[in-house]
Amino acid sequence: MTPRSFSISRILGLDAASLAESSGKRTALQRVTGVLAGVAVVTICTGIGWLVRDYTNQAFQLILYLLGLVSIALLWGPLASSVAAVLSMLTFDFLFDDSMAKQLYTFRLHPFDLVVFSGMLGIAQLVAWLVNNLRAKTRTALNLAIEQVQLKEEADIARLEADMERTRSTLLSAVSHDLRTPLASIKMAAETLATEWSTLKPDESFEWASLLGEVEKLDRMLNNLLEITRLENGFIRLNKSWQPVEEVVGAVLTRLEGQKGKLPITVSLAKGLPLVLMDGVLIEQLLSNLLENAIRYAPGKPVVLSVDCRDDHIRVAISDSGSGVPKELQERVFDKFYRSPGAGDGGTGLGLAICKAIVKAHDGTIWVEEAPNGGAAFIFTIPTGGVAPSIPA
């Protein structure tokens, strides 16, 4: 800041202390300080006038006091300038006014003196009002400018984050596509060799089984990467149709039990559930991910899947009996690649992110909270889609 701009800022009250007063009102301490400053300025003007009294006339003394009043009005406002005006009038009358046969060092105010000092007081008050008005407008302009800068910064950050996310999604999609072909070849070779395990030595069979397991794990990871990229970028078009929730839940449980055997899952379906307009394939994947997540973090412990209808939304809750999710992590568990502490090596950190994307694509919401038994309860709601068409008898 240049010296000139600094002095103007101080005069207009735009220094750090005054800008901190968002309301523009002076505190009691500032008022007292202003009054004391007014007394000091009147004292200085009186001292200067006294030193040059033999070389000047009363008009000079009046102008000197007027300049002091204007400076007080500029810096300290109407109260301080009013006090300074009264002191100036009394001091001038006592020390310098010898007109109309009045003796010095006595108080005898003439009507003309009152008119002069009333005019001086009016000028000081007008200056104070103009400065306060200018300060208020300047504060408003500064606040608007600061708000615009903040909004621009937020918009720039949001745009940068969106660009970074778009670039990352594009890169992940490209890498996933490029890896699928060689991975499919490796997987096919491993599966072909698996048919010949009976001819391999035990240690060789173990190595090939480990290889096949890692290939399948990598294949799931690539599929998840492609899935989350397509969902977030809107590349997947929902194939919605009216479907009963009971059938979707049954299909998921049948597939999981076919893969993992008998599971400790208890299903609670409310009576009279309506048909739901949804993409059955994606909702099956959503339920499958949530159930597999519950089984992974609470192995061997009971899992409860409950479905009911609230207003025009279907509400699905999957509760486990594990260690639960701490409150400070309940928002982060749906982030891509986030894995909670103690997750082990079985997951990729994309399952819950895919769940969130599927629910969002259905205009629903998903969250996690503490289950009644102390575990984690993953809950999502999706709209039913309105009134289902009637089925002809």
N, C-alpha and C positions, 0 to 999 in steps of 0.2 A: 504494500500500500504506500503511495506517495505521501510526502508531508502535507500537501494540499488536501488530498482526499482524506487523510487522517484528521485534519483539523475540521473539515466539513462534517465528517462522521461524528466527531465529538460534539459539535454544535447541534447537529440534528438528533443527537441521542442514539446513535447507531453503534456505539461501542459495545463490547461484550456484556457489560453489566446491564445496559438498558435493553438490549435485545433479549436478555433473560426474562424481562418483565413482559410476558405474553399478553397480559391484560392492559398494559400501558399505564397502569396506576402506580403512583409512587407510594412507597412504604412510609411508615411513621418516621423511621430513622432518616430517610431521604428528605422528608419534609423539614425535619429539624435541621439537618445539614444545609438545606437550601436557605432557611431563615438565617442561620449563622453566616453562610456565604454572603447573603444580602447585607448583613450588618458589616461584614468585612469590606465589601465593595464600597458601601457608603463611607466607611472610615477612610478608605484609600482615596476616594474622590474628595473627601473633605480635606485630607492632608495635602493633596495636590493643589486644591483651590487655596488653601491657607498659604502655601509656599509662594504662589504667584498672585496673591491678592493685590499687591501693590502695582502690578503690571497689567491687570485685566479688569474687566467690569463685571456686573452681575449677570449679563447675558452669557458670558463665558462659563460662570459658575453653574448656571442653569443647564447649559449644554453638557457640561461635565457630568452633572447628576443624571441627565437624560441618557447619556451613553452608558452610565453605570446601570440604570434601570433596564435598558434594552438588553445588556449583557446578562443580567440576572434573569430576565424573562426568557431569553434564549436557552440558558443552561438549566434553570431550576423551576420555571413555571410560574403560574399566577400568584400563588401564595407568597413565595419569597419576594417577588417583584412588588406586591402590595405592601409588605412590611418595609421593603427598601424605600418605596415611595413616601411612606409616612415619615420614616427617619430622615430622608432627604429634605422633605419639607420643613421639619422641625430644625434640622441642622442649618439649613440655609437661612431660615428666619432668625436663628439665634446668632450665627456667626457672620453672615455676609449681607443681610438685608438692612440697609440704612436709609431706604427710600421713605418719602413722606414723613420726614422728621422723626423717623423711628431710630432709637438708639440701638447700637450693637449690644450683643450679649443680653438681650431681653426677648421675651416672646410676645409678639403682638401681630397676629395674622390679619392681613388686609384681604378684602374680597378678591382683589386682583391676584394675590398670592394663591388663594384657593383655586381660582380659575386656572392659573398656570399649572399648578401641581395636579389638578384634576385631569388636565389635558395630558400631562406626563404619565399619570397613572393609567389613563385610557390607552395611550400608545403602548405602554408596557403590557397591559392586559391583551391588547390586540395582537402584539407580537407573540405573546405566550400562547394565545389561542391558535394562531397560524402555525406556530412551530409544533404544538401538540397535534394539530390536525395533519400536518405533514408527516410527523412521526408515525401516527396511526396508519396513514396510507402507505408509508414506506414499509412498516412492519407487515402489512397485508401483502404488499407486493413481494417482499422477501419470503414470506411464508408460502405464497403461491409458487415463487421460483424454486424454493427448496423442495416443495411437494412435486413439482414437475421434474426436477432432477432425480428425486427418489423414484418416481414412477418410471422415468426413462431407464434408470439403472435396473429396476426390477424387470422391466420389459426386455432389456438387453440380456440380463441373466437368464430369464426364461427362454428367450430365443436361442441363446448359446446352449443351454441345457437340452432344448429340443433338437438342435442341430447335432449335438454330441450323441444324443440317444438315437437319432435317425441314422447317423453314421455307424454307430455301433451295431444297430439292428441290421443295416445293410451288409456290414462286414460279417456278422455272425451268419446271416442267411447265405452269403456267398461261400463262406468257408464250409458251412454245413453241407451245402449242395456239392461242393467239390470233394468232400470227404466221403460222401455216401457211396460213390462207385467203388473206390478201392476198399472201403470197409465192407461192402457187400461181397466183394470177391474173397476177402479174408474170412468172412463169416461162412461163406459157402464152402470154402476149403476146409475150415475147421469142422463144420457139420458133416462133411463127407468123410473126413478122417475119423469122426466120432463113431461112425458105423463100423470101423475097423478096430475099435478099442480092444476087442477080445484077443487080437493078435499082437498087441503092444505089451511091453513090460510094465509093471506097476508104476514105476517112476515116470515113464513116458506117458502113460494114461493120465496121471495126475497133472503133468505139465500141460497136456492138450486140453484137459478139462478146465484148468485155470485160464488158458488162452481163450477158450470158448466163452467162459464167464466174463472175462474182461471185454471181449468183442461185443457181447450182448449188452454189457453196461455202457460201452461207448455208443452203441447203436441207439440205446434209449436216450442217452444224452443228446445226440444229434437230432433225434426226433423231437425231443423237448425244445431244443433251440429253434428248430423250424416252426414248431407249433406256436411258441410264444411270439416269434417274429411275425408270423402271419396274423395272429390274433391282434397284436398291438398295432400293426400297420393296416388293418382292415382288409387283408388279402383273403380272409375266409368269409364267405357269404353264408349267413345262417340259413339252414334249411329247416325252417320252423313248420311244425304241424301240431295239431291237437293230439296230445298223448296223455294217457293216465300215468300218474307218478308211480303207482304201484308196479306197473310193468317195467319201468325204467329201473327202479330199485331192485326188483327181482332179477333182471338181466345182469346187473352189476354183481350182485351176490353170487349168482350162478357162475359167472366167469371167474371171480376171485376164488371161490371154493374149488373150482376145477384146477386152478393154478397152485393154490396153497393148501388145499385140503379143508377140513372142518375148521371154521373160524368162530371165535367167541363173540359173535355179533348178535345183539338183540335189536329187533326192529319193532318200532311202535308207530303205526300209521293211524291217523285220525280217521274217523268214519265220515263218509260222504265227501271225500276229496274230489274237487272238480277236475275236469280236463285242463291241461296247461298247454298254452301255445309256446313251444320250445323246440330247440334243436336237440333231439333225443341223443344223438351220438356225442355231442359235446357235454350234455348233462351227465351222461354215463361216465365220460372221462372225468368230469368234475367229481362225481361221487366216488369213483374209483381212486382218484388221487387222494381225497380226504380220508377214505377208509384205509388205504395203504399207509398213509402218514400216521394215522392213529395206531395201527398195528405195529408199525416200526418203532414208535416211541413208547409203546406200552405192550411189549411182547407178552403174549399169554394172558393178558388181563382183559376183562370184559369191555366191549365197546357198544355204545347205544346209539342207534340211528333212529331219530324221531322225525316225523313229517306231520305238519298240520297246516291249516289255512287260516290266515288272519287278514280280514278285510278282503282285498283283491290281490293278495300276495301268498305264495306258497313259502312256508318257512321250514327249512331243513336244518337239523342240528345233529352233529356227530360228536359224541362225548367219549373220552377215554378215561382211564384210571391211572395215567402216568404222572409224571412230575409237574405237568402243566407248563404254561408259558408265562414268565414274569411280565408284569404290567409294562415295564419299560421296553420290552421287546415285542409287544403285541402288535404294534404298527409295522415293525420291520420284517416280521416273518413272511409277509407277502411280497417283499422286494425280490427282484431277480438275483439269483446266485447267493442269497443270504441263507446261511445254515446256522441254526441255533447251536449253542455250546452242547457238546456231548452227542452230536448228531451221528458220529461214526463215519464210515466210509461208504454207506449204501446209497446216499442220495446225491442229487446234482444241484440242489438249491433252486430248482425251477418248478417243482410240482405245485407249490402254493401260488407262485406267480401266475402259472397257467390257470389255476382255479379262479384267481381274481380277474384275469382277462376274460374268462368264459362268463363269469357272473356279470361283469361290466357290459359285455356284448349283449346280454339279456336285460340290460337296464336294471340290474339288481345291485345288492350290496352284500358284502361278506366281511366278517370280523371274527375275532377269537376272544373268548373270555374264560374265566375260571369256571370249571364244571362243578356241579353240586358236591361231587365226591372228591374234589381237590385236583382233578386232572384238567385237561384242556377241552373246551367245547368250541368247535368251529361251526359257525352258523352262517347261513346265507339265505337271502330271500330274493325271489324273482316274481314279477307280476304274472298273474294267471293269463293275461292277454284278453280279458273281457269275458263276454258270454260265449261259451262254446256252442257250436252249431248242434242242433238236435239230430240224433241218429234215428233214422226211420226204422220202425219196428219190422 
